[in-house]
Amino acid sequence: MASTSRNASRRGNARNTQSQSQHTQSQILESTPMAIDNQVRTLINFILCHSANKVPIKFTDLTASVDNRNEAIKRLPLVSQLLEETYGIKLIQLDGAPKRYICVAEAPVASTAELTSSQQKHQALLYIILTYIFLRGSKIEDEKLYAMLTMMEIDVHEEHGYFGDDIFDMINDTFVNQQYLRRERSQLSPYDDPKTFFSWGPRAKCEITYPEIVKFASKLFNQDVSFFQQQLMMAEGVDNPEMMETPNESIDNTESYDVTMDTDSQ
């Protein structure tokens, strides 16, 4: 899991321009034991072409783009290095099987003005959802999430004036497939029906920091950032168990908030 300190250092890196990319690539070529051959270039091009939609890239698809699996494995460290130093992109392997990767930009979007109108709407909804999960102890049942959105006059099954239609699919398909949300089914006991829960996905943990969410929550609920320090400490404790000496119960202050939609919160 990404820690706050790691995310803070990530933000100190700037994205290189296209001309700088070519220069850097030449420098690496001179200093790297393995040469940048056509298979390295093929892997880089494949990753860049398939990273725009933010859907994880399967290792099997990568290997299919070059001669064989072993050649891909030998070149991946260099490919990862070139992506990071040339394009400002980190190639991160996801946990579990099958082997998959996501691409995360080292330099985050500086302002929502850099986003398209559609991207701004998606990001606003995503931040609302991630904020609620953060406030509810890092995990939330899907029906409780939908109920919270309904309180904000966002019905996931109906068209919304700002977010448009297909909100349910955006949450369960787009955000889950892009690894912003993790969706899992669990059963508390053999006598209970299985329930679906949402939590932060690996991409959210890489791209978004808890202090950012606290700042967003303070605007959304018209509260000072200090109001959310307990939730911040608990979230950091979940990511870093050694920080928590004794287990804490989930803190839920959301019932005291004035749940009002403000799409200009970011």
Secondary structure, DSSP 8 states (H G I E B T S, - for coil): ---HHHHHHHTT-----HHHHHHHHHHHHHH-SS---HHHHHHHHHHHHHSTT---EEHHHHHHTSS-HHHHHHHHHHHHHHHHHHH-EEEEE-SSSS-EEEEEESS--S-GGGS-HHHHHHHHHHHHHHHHHHHTTS-EEHHHHHHHHHHTT--TTS-BTTTBS-HHHIIIIIIHHTTSEEEEEE-SSTTS--EEEEEE-HHHHHH--HHHHHHHHHHHTT--GGGGHHHHHHHHHHH-GGG-SS-------GGGS-----TT--
